[in-house]
């Protein structure tokens, strides 16, 4: 990762999973999408994709950044959401 740090609001980001059936997440900034097989979360540490079956969000508080979901959890994948500054030519002519 480059020397740039992701701006955070100071909330801690934690994951607690119980028996691959219940997932509690803190440090959630927003829920960007969800269905029964995928939940997309914007967290303090990047975008988190939760994959599985019969996924259901039980509760979410944007104020506290806490989320609880249940279902059959198969995967947790982080990805960086990077914004590019211009295209190919803007990088070429710096």
DSSP file (Angstrom, degrees, kcal/mol; ACC not computed):
  #  RESIDUE AA STRUCTURE BP1 BP2  ACC     N-H-->O    O-->H-N    N-H-->O    O-->H-N    TCO  KAPPA ALPHA  PHI   PSI    X-CA   Y-CA   Z-CA
    1    1 A X              0   0    0      0, 0.0     4,-0.0     0, 0.0     0, 0.0   0.000 360.0 360.0 360.0 148.0    0.0    0.0    0.0
    2    2 A X        -     0   0    0      1,-0.1     0, 0.0     2,-0.1     0, 0.0  -0.068 360.0 -91.9 -72.6 179.9    1.2    3.5   -0.7
    3    3 A X  S    S+     0   0    0      2,-0.1     2,-0.3     0, 0.0    -1,-0.1   0.541  95.5 105.1 -71.7  -6.6    2.1    6.0    2.0
    4    4 A X        -     0   0    0      1,-0.0     2,-0.4     0, 0.0    -2,-0.1  -0.592  61.4-149.0 -78.7 134.9   -1.4    7.4    1.9
    5    5 A X        -     0   0    0     -2,-0.3     2,-0.3    -4,-0.0    -2,-0.1  -0.818  21.0-112.4-101.4 144.2   -3.6    6.4    4.9
    6    6 A X        -     0   0    0     -2,-0.4     2,-0.2     1,-0.1    38,-0.0  -0.588  37.8-114.2 -71.3 128.7   -7.4    6.0    4.6
    7    7 A X        -     0   0    0     -2,-0.3     2,-0.3     2,-0.1    -1,-0.1  -0.474  41.3-172.9 -66.4 133.5   -9.1    8.7    6.5
    8    8 A X        -     0   0    0     -2,-0.2    36,-0.0    37,-0.0    37,-0.0  -0.860  34.1-133.8-126.5 161.5  -11.0    7.2    9.4
    9    9 A X        -     0   0    0     -2,-0.3     3,-0.1     2,-0.1    -2,-0.1   0.377  57.7-101.5 -93.9   3.9  -13.4    8.5   12.0
   10   10 A X  S    S+     0   0    0      1,-0.3     2,-0.2    34,-0.1    -3,-0.0   0.403  77.2 138.8  92.4  -3.0  -11.6    6.8   14.9
   11   11 A X        -     0   0    0      1,-0.1    -1,-0.3    16,-0.1     2,-0.2  -0.537  54.8-118.7 -74.9 140.8  -14.1    3.9   15.2
   12   12 A X        -     0   0    0     -2,-0.2     2,-0.6    -3,-0.1    32,-0.1  -0.489  19.3-141.4 -76.3 150.3  -12.6    0.5   15.7
   13   13 A X        +     0   0    0     -2,-0.2     2,-0.3    14,-0.1    14,-0.2  -0.959  31.8 159.4-117.4 115.8  -13.2   -2.2   13.1
   14   14 A X        -     0   0    0     -2,-0.6    12,-2.3    12,-0.5     2,-0.4  -0.957  26.3-153.0-135.0 152.5  -13.8   -5.7   14.4
   15   15 A X  E     -A   25   0A   0     -2,-0.3     2,-0.4    10,-0.2    10,-0.2  -0.995  10.1-178.0-124.4 130.9  -15.4   -8.9   13.1
   16   16 A X  E     -A   24   0A   0      8,-2.6     8,-2.9    -2,-0.4     2,-0.4  -0.970   7.4-174.4-128.8 117.1  -16.9  -11.5   15.4
   17   17 A X  E     -A   23   0A   0     -2,-0.4     2,-0.6     6,-0.2     6,-0.2  -0.932   9.5-158.4-115.3 133.9  -18.2  -14.6   13.7
   18   18 A X  E >> S-A   22   0A   0      4,-2.8     3,-2.4    -2,-0.4     4,-1.6  -0.941  73.2 -32.6-113.7 113.5  -20.1  -17.4   15.6
   19   19 A X  T 34 S-     0   0    0     -2,-0.6    -1,-0.1     1,-0.3    54,-0.1   0.737 104.5 -75.3  54.1  28.9  -20.2  -20.8   13.9
   20   20 A X  T 34 S+     0   0    0      2,-0.2    53,-2.5     1,-0.1    -1,-0.3   0.741 127.1  87.9  55.7  24.3  -20.2  -19.3   10.4
   21   21 A X  T <4 S+     0   0    0     -3,-2.4    50,-1.8     1,-0.3     2,-0.4   0.660  83.8  38.6-119.0 -32.5  -23.9  -18.4   11.1
   22   22 A X  E  <  -AB  18  70A   0     -4,-1.6    -4,-2.8    48,-0.2     2,-0.4  -0.986  61.8-171.0-127.6 132.8  -23.8  -15.0   12.8
   23   23 A X  E     -AB  17  69A   0     46,-2.8    46,-2.4    -2,-0.4     2,-0.5  -0.987   3.7-168.9-127.4 123.8  -21.4  -12.1   12.0
   24   24 A X  E     -AB  16  68A   0     -8,-2.9    -8,-2.6    -2,-0.4     2,-0.4  -0.953  12.2-174.9-108.9 128.4  -21.1   -8.9   14.1
   25   25 A X  E     -AB  15  67A   0     42,-2.8    42,-2.5    -2,-0.5     2,-0.3  -0.982   7.2-169.2-127.0 133.1  -19.1   -6.1   12.5
   26   26 A X        +     0   0    0    -12,-2.3   -12,-0.5    -2,-0.4    40,-0.2  -0.816  68.0  46.4-113.6 162.0  -18.0   -2.8   14.0
   27   27 A X  S    S+     0   0    0     37,-0.4    17,-1.8    -2,-0.3     2,-0.5   0.740  71.5 157.1  80.0  24.0  -16.6    0.2   12.1
   28   28 A X  E     -C   43   0A   0     37,-2.6    15,-0.3    -3,-0.2    -1,-0.3  -0.726  21.9-178.0 -85.7 125.3  -19.1    0.0    9.3
   29   29 A X  E     -     0   0A   0     13,-3.2     2,-0.3    -2,-0.5    14,-0.2   0.860  64.9 -17.8 -87.2 -41.5  -19.5    3.3    7.5
   30   30 A X  E     -C   42   0A   0     12,-1.7    12,-3.2    35,-0.1     2,-0.7  -0.988  52.7-121.8-161.9 155.0  -22.3    2.2    5.1
   31   31 A X  E     -C   41   0A   0     -2,-0.3    10,-0.2    10,-0.2     3,-0.1  -0.939  27.0-177.2-101.5 113.6  -24.0   -0.8    3.5
   32   32 A X  E     -     0   0A   0      8,-1.8     2,-0.3    -2,-0.7     9,-0.2   0.617  62.1 -18.6 -91.5 -12.2  -23.6   -0.3   -0.3
   33   33 A X  E     -C   40   0A   0      7,-1.2     7,-3.4     2,-0.0     2,-0.3  -0.889  58.6-179.5 177.6 154.3  -25.6   -3.4   -1.4
   34   34 A X  E     +C   39   0A   0     -2,-0.3     2,-0.3     5,-0.2     5,-0.2  -0.976   9.8 157.5-162.7 151.5  -27.0   -6.7   -0.2
   35   35 A X        -     0   0    0      3,-2.3     3,-0.3    -2,-0.3    20,-0.1  -0.835  63.0 -73.4-152.1-167.9  -29.0   -9.7   -1.3
   36   36 A X  S    S+     0   0    0     -2,-0.3    19,-2.6     1,-0.2     3,-0.1   0.672 130.2  35.4 -71.2 -15.1  -29.3  -13.3    0.0
   37   37 A X  S    S+     0   0    0      1,-0.3    15,-1.9    16,-0.2     2,-0.3   0.519 121.5  31.4-115.0  -8.1  -25.8  -14.3   -1.3
   38   38 A X  E     - D   0  51A   0     -3,-0.3    -3,-2.3    13,-0.2     2,-0.4  -0.978  50.0-169.6-155.2 136.3  -23.7  -11.1   -0.9
   39   39 A X  E     -CD  34  50A   0     11,-2.2    11,-2.7    -2,-0.3     2,-0.6  -0.996  14.0-156.0-125.8 125.5  -23.5   -8.1    1.5
   40   40 A X  E     -CD  33  49A   0     -7,-3.4    -8,-1.8    -2,-0.4    -7,-1.2  -0.900  15.9-177.0-105.4 119.3  -21.2   -5.2    0.5
   41   41 A X  E     -CD  31  48A   0      7,-3.1     7,-3.2    -2,-0.6     2,-0.7  -0.937  23.3-146.2-119.1 136.2  -20.0   -3.1    3.4
   42   42 A X  E     +CD  30  47A   0    -12,-3.2   -13,-3.2    -2,-0.4   -12,-1.7  -0.913  35.0 176.8 -95.3 118.5  -17.9    0.1    3.4
   43   43 A X  E >   -CD  28  46A   0      3,-2.0     3,-1.4    -2,-0.7   -15,-0.2  -0.615  47.8 -97.8-117.1 175.6  -15.8   -0.1    6.6
   44   44 A X  T 3  S+     0   0    0    -17,-1.8     3,-0.1     1,-0.2   -16,-0.1   0.701 124.7  45.0 -63.2 -20.4  -13.1    1.9    8.3
   45   45 A X  T 3  S-     0   0    0      1,-0.4    -1,-0.2   -18,-0.2     2,-0.2   0.133 126.0 -75.3-114.0  18.6  -10.5   -0.5    6.7
   46   46 A X  E <  S-D   43   0A   0     -3,-1.4    -3,-2.0    32,-0.1    -1,-0.4  -0.609  74.1 -32.2 118.4-178.6  -11.9   -0.8    3.1
   47   47 A X  E     -DE  42  79A   0     32,-2.1    32,-2.4    -5,-0.2     2,-0.5  -0.621  55.1-160.2 -79.9 132.3  -14.8   -2.5    1.3
   48   48 A X  E     -DE  41  78A   0     -7,-3.2    -7,-3.1    -2,-0.4     2,-0.6  -0.962   3.5-162.3-117.0 125.3  -15.8   -5.8    2.8
   49   49 A X  E     -DE  40  77A   0     28,-3.1    28,-2.5    -2,-0.5     2,-0.6  -0.937   3.2-162.2-107.7 122.5  -17.8   -8.4    0.8
   50   50 A X  E     -DE  39  76A   0    -11,-2.7   -11,-2.2    -2,-0.6     2,-0.3  -0.920  12.0-167.4-103.4 121.1  -19.5  -11.1    2.8
   51   51 A X  E     +DE  38  75A   0     24,-2.5    23,-2.8    -2,-0.6    24,-1.9  -0.824  30.1  93.4-109.4 148.7  -20.5  -14.0    0.7
   52   52 A X  E     - E   0  73A   0    -15,-1.9     2,-0.3    -2,-0.3    21,-0.2  -0.974  63.6 -65.5 169.6-153.9  -22.8  -16.9    1.6
   53   53 A X  E    S+ E   0  72A   0     19,-2.2    19,-2.8    -2,-0.3   -16,-0.2  -0.970 100.6   6.6-132.8 145.3  -26.4  -18.2    1.5
   54   54 A X  E    S-     0   0A   0     -2,-0.3     2,-0.2    17,-0.2   -17,-0.2   0.855  80.8-179.6  53.6  39.9  -29.6  -16.9    3.1
   55   55 A X  E     +     0   0A   0    -19,-2.6     2,-0.4    16,-0.2    16,-0.2  -0.500   5.1 179.1 -74.8 139.6  -27.8  -13.8    4.3
   56   56 A X  E     - E   0  70A   0     14,-2.4    14,-2.5    -2,-0.2     2,-0.7  -0.988  27.4-133.9-144.4 128.6  -30.0  -11.4    6.3
   57   57 A X  E     - E   0  69A   0     -2,-0.4    12,-0.3    12,-0.2     3,-0.1  -0.758  21.1-177.2 -84.4 116.0  -29.1   -8.1    8.0
   58   58 A X  E     -     0   0A   0     10,-2.2     2,-0.3    -2,-0.7    -1,-0.2   0.902  65.9  -7.5 -80.2 -44.4  -30.6   -8.2   11.5
   59   59 A X  E     - E   0  68A   0      9,-1.5     9,-2.6     2,-0.0     2,-0.3  -0.995  56.0-178.4-154.3 150.6  -29.6   -4.8   12.6
   60   60 A X  E     - E   0  67A   0     -2,-0.3     2,-0.5     7,-0.2     7,-0.2  -0.954   4.4-170.7-150.4 128.1  -27.4   -1.9   11.4
   61   61 A X  E  >> - E   0  66A   0      5,-2.6     4,-2.1    -2,-0.3     5,-0.9  -0.966   7.2-169.8-121.4 114.3  -26.7    1.4   13.1
   62   62 A X  T  45S+     0   0    0     -2,-0.5    -1,-0.1     2,-0.2     5,-0.0   0.804  88.6  59.6 -70.9 -27.5  -24.9    4.0   11.0
   63   63 A X  T  45S+     0   0    0      1,-0.2    -1,-0.2    -3,-0.1    -2,-0.0   0.925 119.6  25.1 -65.3 -45.7  -24.4    6.1   14.1
   64   64 A X  T  45S-     0   0    0      2,-0.1   -37,-0.4   -53,-0.0    -2,-0.2   0.646 101.2-127.7 -94.1 -16.8  -22.4    3.5   16.0
   65   65 A X  T  <5 +     0   0    0     -4,-2.1   -37,-2.6     1,-0.3     2,-0.4   0.708  60.2 141.0  77.6  20.4  -21.1    1.6   12.9
   66   66 A X  E   < + E   0  61A   0     -5,-0.9    -5,-2.6   -40,-0.2     2,-0.4  -0.805  24.9 176.7-102.7 138.2  -22.4   -1.7   14.2
   67   67 A X  E     -BE  25  60A   0    -42,-2.5   -42,-2.8    -2,-0.4     2,-0.4  -0.996  10.8-167.9-137.6 141.9  -24.0   -4.4   12.0
   68   68 A X  E     +BE  24  59A   0     -9,-2.6   -10,-2.2    -2,-0.4    -9,-1.5  -0.999  13.3 170.7-129.2 131.6  -25.2   -7.9   12.7
   69   69 A X  E     -BE  23  57A   0    -46,-2.4   -46,-2.8    -2,-0.4     2,-0.3  -0.958  11.2-162.1-135.3 157.7  -26.1  -10.4   10.0
   70   70 A X  E     +BE  22  56A   0    -14,-2.5   -14,-2.4    -2,-0.3     2,-0.3  -0.895  36.7  86.4-134.9 167.2  -27.0  -14.1    9.9
   71   71 A X  E    S-     0   0A   0    -50,-1.8     2,-0.9    -2,-0.3   -17,-0.2  -0.898  88.1 -38.1 138.2-166.2  -27.1  -16.9    7.4
   72   72 A X  E     - E   0  53A   0    -19,-2.8   -19,-2.2    -2,-0.3     2,-0.5  -0.831  61.8-155.4 -94.4 104.9  -24.6  -19.4    6.0
   73   73 A X  E     + E   0  52A   0    -53,-2.5   -21,-0.3    -2,-0.9     3,-0.1  -0.710  25.4 163.4 -89.3 122.0  -21.3  -17.3    5.8
   74   74 A X  E     +     0   0A   0    -23,-2.8     2,-0.3    -2,-0.5   -22,-0.2   0.716  59.3  14.7-108.3 -30.3  -18.9  -18.7    3.2
   75   75 A X  E     - E   0  51A   0    -24,-1.9   -24,-2.5     2,-0.0     2,-0.4  -0.999  43.0-163.5-152.4 150.8  -16.4  -15.8    2.6
   76   76 A X  E     + E   0  50A   0     -2,-0.3     2,-0.4   -26,-0.2   -26,-0.2  -0.979  24.0 177.9-130.5 117.3  -15.1  -12.5    3.8
   77   77 A X  E     - E   0  49A   0    -28,-2.5   -28,-3.1    -2,-0.4     2,-0.3  -0.981  14.5-156.5-130.1 126.5  -13.1  -10.5    1.3
   78   78 A X  E     + E   0  48A   0     -2,-0.4     2,-0.3   -30,-0.2   -30,-0.2  -0.773  14.0 178.5 -95.7 144.0  -11.6   -7.0    1.6
   79   79 A X  E     - E   0  47A   0    -32,-2.4   -32,-2.1    -2,-0.3     2,-0.3  -0.994  28.6-119.0-142.1 145.1  -10.9   -4.8   -1.3
   80   80 A X        -     0   0    0     -2,-0.3     2,-0.9   -34,-0.2   -34,-0.1  -0.646  16.7-146.5 -81.5 135.4   -9.4   -1.3   -1.5
   81   81 A X        -     0   0    0     -2,-0.3     2,-0.4     2,-0.0    -1,-0.0  -0.863  27.6-179.6-102.0  99.0  -11.7    1.3   -3.0
   82   82 A X        -     0   0    0     -2,-0.9     2,-0.5     0, 0.0    -2,-0.0  -0.817  21.3-144.1-104.9 138.3   -9.2    3.6   -4.8
   83   83 A X        -     0   0    0     -2,-0.4     2,-0.3     2,-0.0    -2,-0.0  -0.879  18.6-139.1-100.0 129.1  -10.1    6.6   -6.7
   84   84 A X        -     0   0    0     -2,-0.5     2,-0.9     1,-0.0     3,-0.1  -0.629   6.9-134.7 -88.1 145.9   -7.9    7.3   -9.7
   85   85 A X        -     0   0    0     -2,-0.3    -1,-0.0     2,-0.1    -2,-0.0  -0.837  68.7 -42.5-100.4  98.2   -6.8   10.8  -10.5
   86   86 A X  S    S-     0   0    0     -2,-0.9     2,-0.1     4,-0.1     0, 0.0  -0.193  81.5 -75.3  75.2-172.0   -7.4   11.2  -14.2
   87   87 A X     >  -     0   0    0     -3,-0.1     4,-1.3    -2,-0.0     5,-0.2  -0.115  62.2 -60.8-107.8-155.3   -6.6    8.6  -16.8
   88   88 A X  H  > S+     0   0    0      1,-0.2     4,-1.8     2,-0.2     3,-0.2   0.897 129.0  50.2 -59.3 -46.3   -3.5    7.2  -18.6
   89   89 A X  H  > S+     0   0    0      1,-0.2     4,-2.0     2,-0.2    -1,-0.2   0.833 104.4  56.8 -68.8 -33.0   -2.5   10.5  -20.1
   90   90 A X  H  4 S+     0   0    0      1,-0.2    -1,-0.2     2,-0.2    -2,-0.2   0.861 111.0  44.9 -66.0 -33.3   -2.7   12.5  -16.9
   91   91 A X  H >< S+     0   0    0     -4,-1.3     3,-0.9    -3,-0.2    -2,-0.2   0.845 111.2  54.1 -74.7 -34.0   -0.2   10.0  -15.3
   92   92 A X  H 3< S+     0   0    0     -4,-1.8    -2,-0.2     1,-0.2    -1,-0.2   0.861 110.6  45.2 -66.7 -37.3    2.0   10.1  -18.4
   93   93 A X  T 3<        0   0    0     -4,-2.0    -1,-0.2     1,-0.2    -2,-0.1   0.014 360.0 360.0-100.8  27.6    2.4   13.9  -18.4
   94   94 A X    <         0   0    0     -3,-0.9    -1,-0.2    -5,-0.0    -2,-0.1   0.476 360.0 360.0 -75.1 360.0    3.1   14.5  -14.7
